[in-house]
Amino acid sequence: MNLDTLLRDSAAVPDAAPRVLISGRTTLDAAITAAGAQRVAAIRVIRQRRRRRLSVTALVAAAAAFAFVIAPTLSLGGKAPVSAASAAQVMRQAAAAAGAQPGGWPDAAYWHSVSTYHQGSEPAHQREAWIGHTAPGVLTDDGVDTGFIPLDEAVFPAGGRGLSWDELYALPTDSVALESNLRAGIGGVGNSDDAELFVIVGDLLRESPASPALRQALWEVAARIPGVTLVGAVTDSAGRAGVAVERGDQRYVLDPNDGRLLEESSGSSAPAPEAPGGTAWRATYLEQGPANSAPATTWVEPAKDSMASAAKAVN
């Protein structure tokens, strides 16, 4: 059994739904083979790619343990677009700021993150994840019947492949070399290589222990991707000032003063700067940082009639 047959037999998945949330296809297929259809709730939240049926690859989500303020060079207080800067300039500023942050966590035991996600007219849900370096982790999610989902050890999505924690730290931090490496791993995933590269940048910035040097290189890569446009100054769903850039229907809200990815959204109804809640799908990244341990949980096998609601939480 694989992901496609599980979704076909257990729940209705809308066509062309925006990307959202729960870990990797490789990890998921392995979990399904090992535990059977009753383990549907073991799916890790990440994202469902638009115009692709759940091409999910690994857990993702938040960035806010880096709250060290760098003196701003853009005014973010108003709602008007930042007309004096291009999208590339904003992302290069974010790159420099991200690289100036302290940190680097190659030996941490877990990566802890807190985020919220919202789809369509449904209420927002909160999720908290402990991603294990070499040990299993756990995801708590109030949108899932069991309240939590057990996770395998860390796998971070990068196009057509997933990267372990150690492989993440083996990526080059020179942005030209990094771009070459990431493009080589796309493997035909996504609408185009440029579109997928923009997605990968968000995937590796959001719920990962990427070092400040790697975060800097990722924003530098994004600044060179054709077709990225500047939306302007916005306020995210948590009330934080940021700047929005987008490519196609994929939008990132970033803080160019410290390089954090604050929020992302996707879908046919991308939000106006004054209305960040009008998206088809939105995730807001509140906190992240290293942790020494994860909470203990006891898995309870979900009832068969709970499978549809568990599957719904991943869409």
N, C-alpha and C positions, 0 to 999 in steps of 0.2 A: 504494500500500500504506500502511496506517496501523497503529497500535499493536495494535488489536483483531485484525486479520487476522494480524499477525506472531505474536502470542501463540497464536492458534488453530492456526496451521500449524507452529509450531516447538517448543512446549513446553506441558505441561499446567500450568495455573494453578489452584490450588484455589479454590473459591468461598468468598467471605466471609473470605478471609485477612486478617490485620491489616495495617494500613498499613505500609509500609516503603519505603524508601530509594531512589531513583535519579532523576535530574532530570526536568525538565518535559516534560509531554506535548507542548507546542508545540515545544520543542527536539528531542524524540525523533522526532516525526513528520517534522520537517524533515530530521533525520539519516537516517532510514530512506528518505525519498524520494531523498535525494542519494546514498546509498551502498548502498542495497538491503538485503535481508534478512541478508546476511552480516555487517552491522555491528551485530548485536544487542548485542554487548558494549559499544557506545558509549552505552548507556543510563546515565544518571546516577542513583546511588542516592539515594532520598529516603524515600518512604513509600507504602504501598498503603492507601488508605482502606478501613476496614471497611465491608462491605456496598456497596462500589463497586469495579469491576474496574479496578485500576491507574489511578486518577485522579491520576496523578503530574504535578507541574508544575515543580519545580526543585530543585537540590541543596540539602541541608541537613546539619547535624550538630553542632557542639560549642561549649562555652563555658567556657574556663578561663584565659584570659590576664588575667582581671580579678581576680587573687588578692590584692586589697588588703583587709585585714580591717577591718570596722566593728564597734564594740563590740556584742555580741549583746544582744537583749532577750528572746529565747526560749531556753529550755534545750533543746538538741538531743542531750544525752548519752545519754538513756535511750531505751527502745523504746516507752514509753507515748505515747498520743496527746497532742497539745498542746491540752488542753481549755480553757485560758484564752484562747485566741484563735480567731477564726473564720477560714475560708479567706480572706475578704476582708481581714481584718487582716494576715494573713501576707503576702498579695500586695502590700498597700500598704506594708508594711515593706520587702519586696523592691524595690519601686519606688523608694522613697527611697534605699535603699542603692545600687541600680544607677545612679541619677542622680548620686550622689556620686563615682562612679569616674572616673578620668582617661580621656581618649581622645576619639576622633572621627577617622575615617579616610576622608574624602571623596575623597582623592587617592591612596590606597594602590594599588599595582600588583596585589596579590593578597591574598586572605584565606585563611589557612592554618588548618586544623583537624585534630584527631585525635579519633577516637571508636572505640567498639566497638559491635557490634550482635549480637543473639542472637534466634533464632526457634525456638520450640518446644523440642525436645530436641536440636537441632543445637548443635555447639560455637560459642562466640563467635568472631566475626571482627573483625579490626582494619582500619580504613580511615583514610586520610590524604588530605586534599583541598587543592588549591591552586586557588581560584576566582579567575579573572581579571577585573579591572575592565573592561578593553577588549581583552584578549587571551585566547586559549584557555587553559584550565587543564588539570589532570590529577587524577585520583583513583586512588590505589593501594588495592587491596582484596584481601586474601588469600582471600576467598571467590569470586573471579572467576578463571577459567582463565588469562587473559592476565596477571593480576597488576595490571593498571592499565586505566583507562578514560579516553580523551580527553574533555575537556569543552569546550563552547562558552564564550563569555564569560558573566559572571554573570547569572543570572535567579533571583530569589527568589520563592517561591510566596506568594500572598496571595488565597486563595479561588479565584475563577474567572479570575484574571489572574496574570501573572508580572511582577515589578518588576526593572528593571535596577538596577545599583549606584547610578547617579545618581538614579533615581526613588525608591529607598529613602531617599536623603538629602533628597528633596523632600517626603517625608511630613510632615504636621504633628506637632509634639511636644507640643501641647496635647492632653490625652487625650480630651476631648470631641470636638474636631475630628478627631482620629485615628480614634476609633470610628466617626464618621459616614463618613469616607473608606473605612475597611475594610469596613464593612457594605455600602456602595454597590458595592464590587467583588466581593462574594460571588457574585452572579449565579446563585443557585439551587443552588450546589454544596453538598454535605454533607447531613446529615440534617435540619438546621434552621439558620437564621442564627446562633442563639446557639451551637450546637454547632460550627459552622464557624468562628465568631469565636474560640472557645477554641483551635481547631487553628491558626488563623493566628498567634495570639500565639506559640505554640511554633515555628512555621515561621520567624518573623522574629527570634526570640531565639537560635536554635540555631547555624547556620553562616552568619552574616551579619555584615557590618561595621556593624551598627546602632549609632548613637552612644549614649553614656550617656543623653542626654535622650530618645531614642526608646525605649530599653529601659525607662526609667522610665515613659513614657507607655503602653507595651504592658502592663506589669504593672498599671497603674492601670485600663486597659480591662478586663483579665481580672478585676479585683476587682469590677467591676460586672456581670459576666455572670451571669444567673440560673442556679441549679442546680449551681454549683461547691461542692464540699464539702471539708472538711478531713479528711484521713486521719490525719495526725499525724507524729511524729518517726520517721524511717527512716534506714537506712544504705544507700547506693547500692551498686552492684556493684563500685565501685572503693574501697569502704570509707569513703566520705565521709559525714559527718552532714548530713542535710537534713530538709526537711519536705515531705510529699506532699500535693498537692491533686488532685482529680479531678472530671471531669464525664463521666457515662456511663462508657464503658470507656477513656477517655483520661486517663492519669495523668501529672502532672509532679512531679518531685522537684526542689526549688529550695533554694538557700541564701539565706534571708531577710537574712543579714548582709552580703551583697555583691550580691545580685540575680542570681546565676548560675543558669541552668537546668542542673542536673547530669545528669538522666536523665529519660527518658519511657518509658512502656510502654502497650500497648493489647492488647485481646483479651478473650475471655470469662472468662479466669482471671486477673484482676488480682491482683497479689501482695499478700500480707499484709505489714505493716511488717517482720516478722522474716524474711521470705522473698522478697527482691527478685528471685530467680532463677525464680520460678514463673509467669512471664508467657508469653503466647502470642507476644509480640514486645516487645523491649526495646532501647533504644539509650542508651548512656552517653557523655556529652560530656566529654572530658578536657582539651583545649587548644584555644584559638583566638587568633588575632591577625594583624596585618598582616605581609606578606612582600614582599620586593623582586623575587623571581623564583620560578619553578616548575622542578622537575627536568625535564630533557630526556628524552623517551621516543621509541621507535621503534615505530610501530604494525605489528603482524603480523596479517594477515587471519585470523580464526579459522576452523578447519575446520568444515564443516557439522555434524558430529556433536558439536561443542562448543556449539552454539547452545542446547541444552536446559539445560546446566549454567550457561551465562551468563545465561539468562533466569531460572533458579532463584535466582540471586544477587540479583535485584531484587525477589523476592517476600517 
